[in-house]
Amino acid sequence: MEDIFNPVITAEQANAVRESAGTPAYVYSEAVLCARASEVLAFPAPFGFKARFAMKACPNAAILRLFHGMGIGFDASSAFEARRLIMAGIPAGEISLSSQELPADLEALVREGVRYDACSLRQLEAYGKLFPGSEVSLRVNPGLGSGHSQRTNVGGPSSSFGIWHERLPEVLELCARYKLRITVMHTHIGSGADPDVWARVAKMNLETVRKLPDVHTLNMGGGFKIARVRGEKQTDLQKTGAVVAESLREFAKETGREIALEIEPGTYLAAQAGAVVSTIQDLAFTGEGGYNFLKLDTGMTELLRPSLYGAQHNIRVYPAHDTGRTLPYLVVGHCCESGDILTPAAGDPEGLAPRELPEAAIGDICVIEGAGAYCAAMPAKNYNSFPEAPELLLRRDGTLVTIRRRQTLAQMVGNEIPL
Ligand SMILES: *Cc1c(COP(=O)(O)O)cnc(C)c1O
């Protein structure tokens, strides 16, 4: 694997982004997207395998089509996402839909070929009424989770995602009533970077599979942790896959059932491929005992994760005139909102953690890395009426293509109805 801490784009490329699209702008490296996709596709699985991209991480059509071209399927988190995939030209048969909301057009989507993953008893019953006698996928909350904070926990008692594992009797009752066969069992608990945790989760899941005789596929979800700054752990997919594969083999030996595997990473596939290119707008110094601030023309309008979770993103400053010195900077966004900060304490959006960066001047370029997942997809969009930033793709041949234009002010207010 290349050093994940190599700059995702060079200073020259960042400059080219600024010249062609202005700042702030998202840029994605095709080379890194393809490298991550290849690693995911090489995940070991003894009895069949399908990788799906959790599109909520980065839903731009160009990215979706790039992954589709590599043989990756998709996980949609709402009916709108499923429709967006279809609009992007993705065949419905490549889509698995696991949503918090019961989709309003569930019937049409399933008829078109989308696989539905029932995530609650209510959803299972609604599906049973629409499609009695058919097959369905079931999302189970196995009672264990390991998100990076309480807010990102997607399994265990503090998570509402999926059907609580102790409610299997009610599931079976609904299946009997509507003659449903559960053929796919799905969990997504954000298992992180530790192969041992994945092994435990695989074993727990297979215990549930044991009670569901029609299941031929186990979907283990996403949550493969990646490092955005030094010191954070990066999942080794081969090691993780090996322990999961071992559990599947043991299960087959014991039960004679050869269970196919699916995984659906979002972060792993996209996060390290993306960056936000910004321009330093201003500097502020709050005196002895205070801070040096770098004020950017980006912030929570492009990168909400730091304000939301205290997420850490690598930041590179490219000074036009290198003084050779560094300073501890608090890097802040452009919103009139005190929480718009890009260097919070790790895991604590309230905390301030100055970062040692090259001494910078107004007009210098600042690149925020690790911004390929849950950034363009999850912004504080249009706060302070800042337009949605453009997205560019850095092709493998070094050319830059725009894959989303900057929003205009007219588009921003386009749906308003003045009195
Ligand atoms: C968000 C999500 C994923 C992807 O999670 P990552 O942490 O980005 O890998 C996978 N599956 C489901 C059901 C999800 O909701």
The ligand as an SDF file (V2000), in Angstrom:
LIG
                    3D

 15 15  0  0  0  0  0  0  0  0999 V2000
  -23.1350    4.0320    6.7510 C   0  0  0  0  0  0  0  0  0  0  0  0
  -23.2980    2.6100    6.4710 C   0  0  0  0  0  0  0  0  0  0  0  0
  -22.2330    1.8640    5.9640 C   0  0  0  0  0  0  0  0  0  0  0  0
  -20.8480    2.4370    5.7580 C   0  0  0  0  0  0  0  0  0  0  0  0
  -20.2200    2.7640    6.9380 O   0  0  0  0  0  0  0  0  0  0  0  0
  -18.6920    3.2560    6.9090 P   0  0  0  0  0  0  0  0  0  0  0  0
  -18.3760    3.4790    8.3350 O   0  0  0  0  0  0  0  0  0  0  0  0
  -18.6720    4.5010    6.0970 O   0  0  0  0  0  0  0  0  0  0  0  0
  -17.8990    2.1700    6.2910 O   0  0  0  0  0  0  0  0  0  0  0  0
  -22.4620    0.5560    5.6460 C   0  0  0  0  0  0  0  0  0  0  0  0
  -23.6850   -0.0120    5.8410 N   0  0  0  0  0  0  0  0  0  0  0  0
  -24.7150    0.6680    6.3400 C   0  0  0  0  0  0  0  0  0  0  0  0
  -26.0250    0.0060    6.5250 C   0  0  0  0  0  0  0  0  0  0  0  0
  -24.5630    2.0010    6.6770 C   0  0  0  0  0  0  0  0  0  0  0  0
  -25.5910    2.6760    7.1780 O   0  0  0  0  0  0  0  0  0  0  0  0
  1  2  1  0
  2  3  1  0
  2 14  2  0
  3  4  1  0
  3 10  2  0
  4  5  1  0
  5  6  1  0
  6  7  2  0
  6  8  1  0
  6  9  1  0
 10 11  1  0
 11 12  2  0
 12 13  1  0
 12 14  1  0
 14 15  1  0
M  END
$$$$
